[in-house]
Amino acid sequence: MTKTFILEVSNDNEFLGLLEGDEVLVSTVEQPRSNGKDLAVFEAAGEHFISAFTRFGNQIMLLGECIQVVREHQVKIIGKVIGGSFERKEKAAAFADATAELIHAL
């Protein structure tokens, strides 16, 4: 059984700082804490999504731009995000730095 896998982000999520095309490394061994800080990968209706979360009884509160409350039986926690490759953010930061240097040179 695989203990880690790569998940490609398909939609921008500015709240989490993830952009389409980013890749995150997910551990299926490490369980995310429901402290609102760890990022978890959930599965619901055959789709995977990433969210910070907390628990309230048998409910899971998905924390993001808007808070969603779901019952535990409606979602499955697949694993914990433990790293990733955020190329688009790095390219955007490099472009911003280059632009700033160009403006400063003028």
Rosetta silent file (secondary structure, phi, psi, omega in degrees, C-alpha in Angstrom):
SEQUENCE: MTKTFILEVSNDNEFLGLLEGDEVLVSTVEQPRSNGKDLAVFEAAGEHFISAFTRFGNQIMLLGECIQVVREHQVKIIGKVIGGSFERKEKAAAFADATAELIHAL
SCORE:     score description
SCORE:     0.000 S_00000001
   1 L     0.000  134.457 -179.936    0.000    0.000    0.000 S_00000001
   2 L   -72.769  136.909 -178.861    1.298    3.439   -0.943 S_00000001
   3 L   -97.923  -19.134  176.405    1.968    5.727    1.993 S_00000001
   4 E  -138.186  155.891  173.258    2.232    8.963    0.027 S_00000001
   5 E  -151.975  161.810  178.505    0.878   10.287   -3.242 S_00000001
   6 E   -98.783  132.829  177.183    0.926   13.497   -5.256 S_00000001
   7 E  -120.027  123.959  178.746   -2.338   15.386   -5.732 S_00000001
   8 E   -88.254  132.472 -179.726   -2.540   18.100   -8.388 S_00000001
   9 L   -75.947  127.954 -177.221   -4.623   21.134   -7.488 S_00000001
  10 L  -103.234  -12.684  178.386   -7.318   21.714  -10.116 S_00000001
  11 L  -136.874  143.735  176.085   -8.806   24.976   -8.796 S_00000001
  12 L   -63.915  140.867  173.802   -7.245   28.060   -7.243 S_00000001
  13 E  -138.003   89.666 -175.624   -7.771   28.385   -3.518 S_00000001
  14 L   -64.546  -30.122  179.296   -6.352   31.707   -2.407 S_00000001
  15 L   -60.943  -40.355  179.302   -7.439   31.103    1.190 S_00000001
  16 L   -91.296   -7.257 -178.422   -5.099   28.081    1.365 S_00000001
  17 L    76.444   26.705  179.908   -2.500   29.635   -0.930 S_00000001
  18 E  -110.478  138.786  178.524   -2.934   26.947   -3.584 S_00000001
  19 L  -119.557  153.708  177.381   -3.134   27.607   -7.302 S_00000001
  20 L   -53.507  132.322 -179.394   -4.262   25.409  -10.155 S_00000001
  21 L    98.482  -18.471  174.514   -1.329   23.249  -11.223 S_00000001
  22 L   -64.234  152.013  176.218    0.308   23.149   -7.789 S_00000001
  23 E  -121.302  136.183  177.614    1.085   19.672   -6.522 S_00000001
  24 E  -116.644  144.984  176.879    0.822   18.622   -2.892 S_00000001
  25 E   -93.870  125.738 -175.608    2.396   15.591   -1.246 S_00000001
  26 E  -116.121  129.536  174.690   -0.154   13.657    0.804 S_00000001
  27 E   -97.387  128.440  176.082    0.634   11.116    3.519 S_00000001
  28 L   -91.064   -4.238  178.959   -1.972    8.411    4.046 S_00000001
  29 L   -92.174  -45.863  179.443   -0.190    7.343    7.237 S_00000001
  30 L   -75.699  131.037  177.921   -0.102   10.676    9.050 S_00000001
  31 L   -98.192  131.707  179.181   -3.511   11.804   10.222 S_00000001
  32 L   -69.007  142.872  175.227   -4.245   15.539   10.162 S_00000001
  33 L   -80.399  146.761 -179.765   -5.142   17.142   13.459 S_00000001
  34 L   -89.781   51.267 -176.483   -8.516   18.825   13.620 S_00000001
  35 E  -100.741    2.579 -178.580   -6.912   22.013   14.913 S_00000001
  36 E    81.737   -0.151 -178.862   -7.799   24.224   11.965 S_00000001
  37 E  -111.365  -44.081  178.956   -4.132   24.383   10.919 S_00000001
  38 E   -65.932  143.595  174.497   -3.305   21.016    9.344 S_00000001
  39 E   -95.989  128.480  179.423   -4.438   20.564    5.750 S_00000001
  40 E  -112.396  152.058  171.439   -6.353   17.366    5.119 S_00000001
  41 E  -103.226  123.053 -179.338   -7.326   15.658    1.898 S_00000001
  42 E  -109.470  156.860  171.334  -10.958   14.599    1.961 S_00000001
  43 E  -124.775  131.941  176.043  -12.964   12.422   -0.396 S_00000001
  44 E  -147.522  129.246  179.040  -16.655   12.996   -1.027 S_00000001
  45 L    53.166   38.142  177.349  -18.711   11.669   -3.950 S_00000001
  46 L    79.159   -0.770  179.973  -15.544   10.397   -5.655 S_00000001
  47 E  -106.686  146.850  175.493  -13.856   13.822   -5.612 S_00000001
  48 E  -104.268  143.362  174.095  -10.815   14.839   -3.566 S_00000001
  49 E  -148.518  159.063 -175.748  -10.449   18.246   -1.960 S_00000001
  50 E  -111.847  136.124  178.722   -8.096   19.961    0.470 S_00000001
  51 E  -161.654  149.410  164.370   -9.197   21.840    3.555 S_00000001
  52 E   -79.641  156.611 -176.482   -8.264   22.745    7.081 S_00000001
  53 E  -155.626  166.940  170.880  -10.921   21.506    9.490 S_00000001
  54 E  -143.223  164.935 -178.558  -12.133   21.140   13.036 S_00000001
  55 E  -114.022  149.546  173.525  -14.632   18.798   14.649 S_00000001
  56 E  -142.399   97.683 -174.591  -17.772   19.437   16.624 S_00000001
  57 L    64.183 -127.116  178.817  -19.306   16.169   17.817 S_00000001
  58 L   -95.429   18.963  178.037  -19.986   14.015   14.754 S_00000001
  59 E  -110.062  148.741  175.056  -19.697   17.006   12.444 S_00000001
  60 E  -113.980  127.380  177.385  -16.663   18.220   10.534 S_00000001
  61 E  -100.765  112.201  177.988  -16.329   21.940    9.924 S_00000001
  62 E   -82.832  121.880 -174.062  -14.390   22.593    6.720 S_00000001
  63 E  -100.451  124.307  179.938  -12.556   25.875    7.145 S_00000001
  64 L  -162.346 -151.680  177.298  -12.004   28.050    4.121 S_00000001
  65 L   -58.948  -33.699  170.916  -13.300   31.207    2.539 S_00000001
  66 L  -131.728  147.252 -178.745  -16.666   29.985    3.780 S_00000001
  67 L   -88.260  130.526  176.775  -17.212   27.422    6.524 S_00000001
  68 E  -117.038  138.178  178.131  -19.027   24.248    5.532 S_00000001
  69 E  -112.244  126.248  178.134  -20.389   21.763    8.037 S_00000001
  70 E  -131.246  156.859  175.644  -20.715   18.106    7.045 S_00000001
  71 E   -81.175  149.645 -177.568  -21.415   14.929    8.982 S_00000001
  72 H   -53.513  -37.391 -176.477  -18.516   12.506    9.453 S_00000001
  73 H   -73.628   -9.480 -178.996  -20.202    9.820    7.335 S_00000001
  74 H   -86.426  -18.951 -179.165  -20.420   12.203    4.341 S_00000001
  75 L  -133.405  158.143  176.353  -16.653   12.556    3.889 S_00000001
  76 E  -123.703  130.267  176.118  -13.591   10.375    4.264 S_00000001
  77 E   -83.144  117.510 -177.773  -10.249   11.735    5.424 S_00000001
  78 E   -84.106  -40.721 -177.818   -7.667   10.370    2.993 S_00000001
  79 E   176.794 -168.786 -176.629   -4.543   11.877    4.550 S_00000001
  80 E  -115.686  135.905  175.076   -2.509   14.893    5.549 S_00000001
  81 E   -72.911  121.648 -177.055   -0.779   17.374    3.233 S_00000001
  82 E  -116.055   -2.420  179.125    2.915   17.156    4.170 S_00000001
  83 E   174.500 -173.033  178.534    4.547   19.163    1.393 S_00000001
  84 E   174.290  175.770  178.184    4.254   20.231   -2.168 S_00000001
  85 E  -120.250  113.824 -175.035    5.523   21.905   -5.287 S_00000001
  86 L  -113.739   64.174 -174.255    4.171   25.372   -5.759 S_00000001
  87 H   -59.752  -43.855 -175.941    5.729   26.286   -9.117 S_00000001
  88 H   -63.132  -38.892  179.053    3.208   28.924  -10.134 S_00000001
  89 H   -66.197  -41.241  179.724    3.701   30.837   -6.886 S_00000001
  90 H   -65.108  -41.345  178.261    7.483   30.643   -7.253 S_00000001
  91 H   -65.262  -40.906  178.673    7.279   31.850  -10.879 S_00000001
  92 H   -64.110  -40.942  178.924    4.950   34.682   -9.882 S_00000001
  93 H   -65.875  -41.332  178.205    7.323   35.722   -7.081 S_00000001
  94 H   -63.861  -41.139  177.747   10.306   35.622   -9.466 S_00000001
  95 H   -63.098  -43.060  179.132    8.384   37.724  -12.011 S_00000001
  96 H   -62.839  -41.079  178.389    7.455   40.255   -9.303 S_00000001
  97 H   -63.923  -44.024 -179.878   11.103   40.468   -8.199 S_00000001
  98 H   -64.264  -40.191  178.643   12.289   40.964  -11.786 S_00000001
  99 H   -64.444  -42.760  178.820    9.647   43.639  -12.363 S_00000001
 100 H   -62.590  -40.625  179.271   10.650   45.442   -9.159 S_00000001
 101 H   -65.132  -40.667  179.760   14.325   45.377  -10.209 S_00000001
 102 H   -64.078  -45.341  179.350   13.425   46.765  -13.649 S_00000001
 103 H   -63.666  -39.834 -179.997   11.361   49.583  -12.137 S_00000001
 104 H   -65.833  -35.495 -179.070   14.154   50.381   -9.671 S_00000001
 105 H   -68.567  -27.537 -179.314   16.684   50.500  -12.533 S_00000001
 106 L   -75.677    0.000    0.000   14.590   53.097  -14.363 S_00000001
